[in-house]
Amino acid sequence: MGSQTTLTVETAERMTGLGRRLAALLRPGDLVLLSGELGAGKTTLTRGLGEGLGVRGAVTSPTFVIARVHPSLTGGPALVHVDAYRLGGGLEEMEDLDLDVSLPESVVVVEWGEGKVEELSEDRLEVRIERTLGGEAVGALDGESDGRRVTFTGLGGRWDGADLTGLGEN
């Protein structure tokens, strides 16, 4: 079945830190699917992931380019950050993007990928970010807003027995 853990993240800084810790678990060929409403913190998490992987370039939402490749500055895997919101065809369309990178040698993070890119790999880490109830704020994740519930679900043999609990605050 893989593994699952759920965390509560109160601020954007902590979401970035969570991304940095997640980076330490990832290896080339990993597929990470991020889901959550607009402003939930998907790009903030990916920014921390990029910092943790030591990649080049600012991690911003790739909405208008669909995919952005961040090469490693440290000899590690590149980060391929994909926004699948406007991708209709899933896998074929991903391949048509002609990314100048080998997906098996990269860490691939896909926002809005549910129902579109699962066939890329049986092994994947699904990350769902939800607003926690009771907060007044409805804006993007910031120091003033309510927290987020982040659920990590590792699927496939790659994540069997993986200890995701270490992602929690130290």
ABEGO torsion letter per residue (X at the ends): XEBBBBBBBABAAAAAAAAAAAAAABBBGBBBBBBEBBGAGAAAAAAAAAAAAGBBEBBBBAAAAGBBBBBBAAGBBBBBBBBAAABAAEAAAAAAAGBBBBAAABBBBBBGABGAAAAABABBBBBBBBBBBGBABABBBBAABBBBBBBBBBBEAAABGBBAAAABBX
